[in-house]
Amino acid sequence: MESATGADGKHADGRYPGDDGVTDDFEIAGVPDAFQRLWTPHRLAYIKGGQSQFKDKNDCPFCVAPSRSDEESLIVHRGTHAFVILNLFPYNPGHLLVCPYRHVPDYTDVDARETVEIAELTQTAMRVLRDVAKPTGFNLGMNQGVTGGAGIAAHLHQHVVPRWGGDGNFLPIIAQTKAITQTLDEVRTQMATAWPQTSQAGDAGAQ
């Protein structure tokens, strides 16, 4: 950043702005202030669309996701009866969702094979996150029904949220804002690369 000009409009070295043919930084539109900017462009999807309640599997994002590429849908791993996908609206980087392929809303709706694979994929997700991101804790859970806080109540999904000390600072508490330090595609690539090639969940589900 160029130094400020004096009362005569000159720099400290006697040059006028633009004397060297190079545009001075301060001539670009914008006024510096004391605020720091937290650039989180992926949140624009939330601002524009929000979390709608989907009625059936034809418009359910968890039903549509497996029909697309892993990169397009942010899928980390595909099992036999369930898959692992990044949350489009993460609380923290690496916030994963474990979903059955079947379009069922309630935990009591999944059968024994789905239950086993969801549990095993959740365990694997924790191991991979520990290896990739070194979290010091986790939040695991299923929000059941609209009144239970489910963003998409029509399709069951298990949250796997990595936690670090200090991630619940004043931003989410006071300003309802989270700063996410990586893009979703970067996180997906890291997680998919670190995921075990042979999944116990896939083997168990195929039996």
TORFIDO-225547 format. One record per residue (C-alpha): x, y, z negated. Coordinates in Angstrom, 1 decimal, decimal comma, always signed. Layout:
<sites>
(site (X Y Z))
...
</sites>
This chain:
<sites>
(site (+0,0 +0,0 +0,0))
(site (+1,4 +3,4 +1,0))
(site (+1,9 +6,0 -1,8))
(site (-0,7 +8,7 -2,2))
(site (-0,2 +12,0 -0,4))
(site (+0,5 +15,2 -2,1))
(site (-1,4 +18,5 -1,9))
(site (+0,1 +19,3 +1,5))
(site (-1,1 +15,9 +2,8))
(site (+2,5 +14,5 +3,1))
(site (+3,9 +11,3 +1,7))
(site (+6,7 +11,6 -0,9))
(site (+9,2 +11,0 +1,9))
(site (+8,0 +14,1 +3,8))
(site (+6,1 +12,2 +6,5))
(site (+2,5 +12,9 +7,4))
(site (+0,1 +9,9 +7,5))
(site (+0,6 +8,2 +10,9))
(site (+3,9 +9,9 +11,7))
(site (+5,5 +6,5 +12,5))
(site (+2,7 +5,4 +14,7))
(site (+1,5 +2,8 +12,2))
(site (-1,9 +3,1 +10,6))
(site (-1,5 +3,6 +6,9))
(site (-3,3 +1,1 +4,6))
(site (-5,3 +3,8 +2,9))
(site (-6,8 +5,0 +6,2))
(site (-8,8 +1,7 +6,6))
(site (-12,4 +2,1 +5,4))
(site (-12,9 +1,3 +1,7))
(site (-12,2 +2,9 -1,6))
(site (-10,1 +1,0 -4,3))
(site (-11,7 +0,4 -7,6))
(site (-11,1 -1,5 -10,8))
(site (-13,1 -4,6 -9,9))
(site (-11,8 -7,9 -8,9))
(site (-13,7 -9,8 -6,1))
(site (-14,6 -13,5 -6,4))
(site (-15,1 -14,6 -2,8))
(site (-17,5 -17,5 -2,8))
(site (-19,0 -17,6 +0,8))
(site (-20,5 -21,0 +0,5))
(site (-23,0 -19,6 -2,0))
(site (-24,7 -17,8 +0,9))
(site (-26,5 -21,0 +1,7))
(site (-28,1 -20,9 -1,7))
(site (-29,1 -17,2 -1,4))
(site (-30,7 -17,8 +2,0))
(site (-32,5 -21,0 +1,4))
(site (-32,5 -21,9 -2,3))
(site (-33,5 -25,3 -3,7))
(site (-36,8 -26,3 -2,1))
(site (-38,8 -29,3 -3,3))
(site (-38,8 -31,8 -0,5))
(site (-42,0 -33,9 -0,1))
(site (-40,8 -37,0 +1,9))
(site (-37,8 -38,7 +3,4))
(site (-38,3 -36,9 +6,7))
(site (-37,1 -33,6 +5,3))
(site (-35,1 -34,9 +2,3))
(site (-31,4 -33,9 +2,6))
(site (-30,3 -37,0 +0,7))
(site (-32,1 -39,2 +3,3))
(site (-30,8 -37,2 +6,3))
(site (-27,2 -37,0 +5,1))
(site (-26,2 -40,6 +5,8))
(site (-27,3 -40,3 +9,4))
(site (-24,6 -37,6 +10,0))
(site (-20,8 -37,7 +9,8))
(site (-19,2 -37,7 +6,4))
(site (-17,6 -34,3 +7,1))
(site (-20,9 -32,7 +8,1))
(site (-22,8 -34,1 +5,2))
(site (-20,0 -33,8 +2,6))
(site (-20,2 -37,5 +1,9))
(site (-17,2 -38,8 -0,1))
(site (-18,0 -42,5 -0,1))
(site (-20,7 -44,8 +1,4))
(site (-21,6 -47,9 -0,7))
(site (-24,0 -50,7 +0,1))
(site (-27,0 -49,4 -1,8))
(site (-25,9 -45,9 -2,8))
(site (-23,5 -43,2 -1,6))
(site (-21,5 -40,3 -3,2))
(site (-21,9 -36,8 -1,9))
(site (-20,7 -33,3 -2,9))
(site (-23,3 -31,0 -4,4))
(site (-23,9 -28,1 -2,0))
(site (-24,5 -25,9 -5,1))
(site (-21,6 -27,0 -7,4))
(site (-21,3 -26,0 -11,0))
(site (-17,6 -26,8 -10,8))
(site (-15,3 -27,8 -8,0))
(site (-15,7 -31,6 -7,4))
(site (-19,3 -31,7 -8,6))
(site (-20,6 -35,0 -7,2))
(site (-24,0 -36,6 -6,7))
(site (-24,5 -40,4 -6,6))
(site (-27,6 -41,2 -4,7))
(site (-29,4 -44,4 -3,7))
(site (-30,2 -44,6 +0,0))
(site (-33,8 -45,3 -0,7))
(site (-36,1 -42,3 -1,2))
(site (-37,2 -42,9 -4,8))
(site (-37,7 -40,1 -7,4))
(site (-37,4 -41,9 -10,7))
(site (-34,6 -43,9 -12,4))
(site (-37,2 -46,6 -13,2))
(site (-37,8 -47,0 -9,4))
(site (-34,3 -48,3 -8,6))
(site (-33,8 -52,1 -8,5))
(site (-31,0 -54,0 -10,3))
(site (-28,5 -53,9 -7,4))
(site (-29,0 -50,1 -7,0))
(site (-28,7 -49,6 -10,7))
(site (-25,4 -51,5 -10,8))
(site (-23,9 -49,7 -7,8))
(site (-24,9 -46,2 -9,0))
(site (-23,2 -46,9 -12,3))
(site (-20,0 -48,3 -10,7))
(site (-19,8 -45,4 -8,2))
(site (-20,2 -43,0 -11,1))
(site (-17,2 -44,7 -12,9))
(site (-15,1 -44,6 -9,7))
(site (-16,0 -40,9 -9,2))
(site (-14,7 -40,1 -12,7))
(site (-11,5 -42,0 -12,0))
(site (-10,9 -40,2 -8,7))
(site (-11,7 -36,8 -10,2))
(site (-9,2 -37,5 -13,0))
(site (-6,6 -38,4 -10,5))
(site (-7,3 -35,4 -8,1))
(site (-8,3 -32,6 -10,4))
(site (-7,3 -33,6 -13,9))
(site (-10,5 -32,5 -15,7))
(site (-10,6 -32,8 -19,5))
(site (-14,2 -33,8 -19,7))
(site (-17,4 -34,6 -17,7))
(site (-21,1 -34,0 -17,7))
(site (-23,1 -37,0 -16,4))
(site (-26,9 -37,0 -16,0))
(site (-30,1 -37,3 -14,0))
(site (-32,7 -34,5 -14,1))
(site (-36,0 -36,2 -13,7))
(site (-38,9 -34,3 -12,2))
(site (-39,4 -30,6 -11,5))
(site (-40,0 -29,9 -15,2))
(site (-36,9 -31,8 -16,0))
(site (-34,8 -29,5 -13,9))
(site (-34,3 -31,6 -10,8))
(site (-33,3 -29,4 -7,8))
(site (-34,6 -32,1 -5,5))
(site (-37,0 -34,1 -7,6))
(site (-38,2 -36,4 -4,8))
(site (-34,9 -38,3 -4,4))
(site (-33,0 -39,6 -7,4))
(site (-29,4 -38,4 -7,9))
(site (-26,8 -38,8 -10,6))
(site (-24,7 -35,7 -11,4))
(site (-21,0 -36,1 -12,1))
(site (-19,6 -32,7 -13,1))
(site (-15,9 -32,4 -14,0))
(site (-15,2 -30,0 -16,9))
(site (-12,2 -28,0 -18,0))
(site (-11,6 -25,9 -21,1))
(site (-12,8 -22,3 -20,5))
(site (-15,0 -23,1 -17,4))
(site (-18,1 -22,0 -19,4))
(site (-16,9 -18,4 -19,7))
(site (-18,9 -15,2 -19,6))
(site (-19,6 -15,5 -15,9))
(site (-22,1 -18,4 -16,0))
(site (-23,3 -17,5 -19,5))
(site (-23,9 -13,7 -19,0))
(site (-24,0 -13,2 -15,2))
(site (-25,4 -16,6 -14,0))
(site (-22,4 -16,8 -11,7))
(site (-19,8 -19,5 -11,0))
(site (-16,5 -18,9 -9,3))
(site (-15,6 -21,9 -7,1))
(site (-11,9 -22,0 -6,2))
(site (-12,0 -24,3 -3,2))
(site (-14,2 -24,8 -0,2))
(site (-16,4 -27,8 -0,1))
(site (-14,7 -29,4 +2,9))
(site (-11,3 -29,2 +1,1))
(site (-12,7 -30,9 -1,9))
(site (-14,5 -33,6 +0,1))
(site (-11,3 -34,4 +2,0))
(site (-9,3 -34,7 -1,3))
(site (-11,9 -36,9 -2,9))
(site (-12,4 -39,1 +0,2))
(site (-8,6 -39,6 +0,6))
(site (-8,2 -40,6 -3,1))
(site (-11,2 -42,9 -3,1))
(site (-10,3 -46,6 -3,5))
(site (-10,3 -48,4 -0,1))
(site (-12,0 -51,4 -1,6))
(site (-15,0 -50,4 -3,8))
(site (-16,1 -52,6 -6,6))
(site (-19,5 -51,1 -6,3))
(site (-19,8 -52,1 -2,6))
(site (-18,7 -55,6 -3,3))
(site (-21,1 -55,9 -6,2))
(site (-24,0 -54,5 -4,2))
(site (-23,4 -56,9 -1,4))
(site (-23,9 -60,0 -3,6))
</sites>
